[in-house]
Amino acid sequence: MDRTERFYRIQRLLNQRRIVPRETFLEDLGVSRATLKRDLAYLRDRMQVPIEWDRERGGYYLDAGGGETAAFQLPGLWFSAEEIHALLTMERLLEHLQPGLLSQQIRPLRERIRRILGGGDLAADEVMRRIRVLQMGARTVQPAHFQAIASALLSRRRLKIRHHRRHDDEVMEREVSPLRLVHYRDNWYLDAWCHRRRALRTFAVDAIQQARILGRVAREVPDEVLDAALEAGYGIFAGPARHVAVLRFSPLRARWVARENWHPQQEGHFELDGAWILKLPYSDPQELLMDILKFGADVEVLAPAILRERVAAALQVATGLYGD
């Protein structure tokens, strides 16, 4: 039983009975005492449900004020920000999935998500009309290539891919062992072991021009090794962190950036003038450089010197585009 159903069962029991003993909740919900305690605390604190404990009668009740019982209805939409984003993002991904081998299997999943979204007083269509998840910069992926990659990934078979390396406009062929698919910033990436380079690599799926499943068994890489190699630095093409970037954001921009999560190991603090100092590890500066440049004059790279020089050079080139 998921949390959504538990909340509505708790509501039903409290509305049907003047007092609900703890054991009644535990038996009806099939959960531990710790889970029940968390559910009741969530309903009280996050949804303002007036649930009280009566020691003398040994149970919970809804307090209408003055110790009187009252009926209560859960609001039509009570998801957290993370939950509603996850549900709407999944629905959007499935909606835009091009017809293919999974079309019949996907339909029940979309219907299930819509039932969850419409689990309260509001219909799912109304929820999706009022709350939007915008995808910016998503690049088109060939369905046949994606299906081949996903099939090889789950069946643990190697892939022969032809990949467009955009930074130098070269097309290369590689035999890889697919390890995981990652959806990052509205685009898909493949983490894989490259048998030619004998190293872990990340490939943008939309840049894969051909993907063919091979009969050979894929090489396995432990999750902890994969995470250490590909998640230590900054961005999707991270690699092991070799540098620490120190960025100073203007007091104006700090009001936003101070609340942003750029990296799990980031450190930050305010200066006396309200500026925000952000420190984060990185390896490949490509993505970090793009993110720094978008802030223009509202950010200064304090360290390392090599990153500061690259940002300065890029800004000089950009300035030249607007010169006389």
HUZI-V56568 format. One line per field, one symbol per residue. ss: DSSP state (a for helix, b for strand, c for the rest). phi: phi as a letter, one per 40 degrees, with the letter a starting at -180 (. if undefined). burial: I if it has 9 or more other C-alpha atoms within 8 Angstrom, else O. A space follows every 10 residues. Layout:
BEGIN
ss: ???
phi: ???
burial: ???
END
This chain:
BEGIN
ss: ccaaaaaaaa aaaaaacccb caaaaaaaac ccaaaaaaaa aaaaaaaccc bbbbccccbb bbbbbccbbc cccccccccc aaaaaaaaaa aaaaaccccc ccaaaaaaaa aaaaaaaccc cccaaaaaaa cccccccccc ccaaaaaaaa aaaaacbbbb bbbbbccccb bbbbbbbbbb bbbbccbbbb bbbbccccbb bbbbaaabbb bbbbbbbccc ccaaaaaaaa cccccccccc ccbbbbbbbc aaaaaaaccc ccccccbbbb cccccbbbbb bbcccaaaaa aaaccaaabb bbbcaaaaaa aaaaaaaaaa accc
phi: .ccdcccccc dcccccbcbb cdcccccccg bccccccccc ccccccbfcc cbbbcccgab accchggcca cabcccbbcc dccccccccc ccccccccda ccdcccdccc cccccccccb cccdcccccc bbbcbbgcbc bcdccccccc cccccfbcbb bbbccccbgb bbbabbbcba bbbbfgbcbb cacccccfac abbcccccca abcbcccccc bddccccccb bccbgcccgd cbbbcbbbcd dcccccccbc bcadbcbaac cccgcbcbba cabccdccdc cccccfccab ccaccccdcc cccccccccc cbcc
burial: OOOOOIIIII IOIIIOOIII IIOOIIOOIO OOOOOIOOII OIIIOOIOIO IOOIOOOIII IIIIOOOOIO OOOIOIIOOO OOOIIOIIIO IIOIOOOOOO OOOOOIOOOI OOIIIOIIII OIIIOOIIOO OOOOOOOOOO OOOOIIOIII OIIOOIIIII IIIIIOOOOO OOOIIIIIIO IOOOOIIIII IIIIIOOOOI OIIIIIIIII IOIOOOOIOO OOOOOIIIII IIIIIIIIII IOOIIIIIII IIIIOOIOOO OOIOOIOIOI OOOIIIIIII IIIIIOIIIO OIIOOOOIIO IIIIOOIIOI IOOOIOOOOO OOOO
END
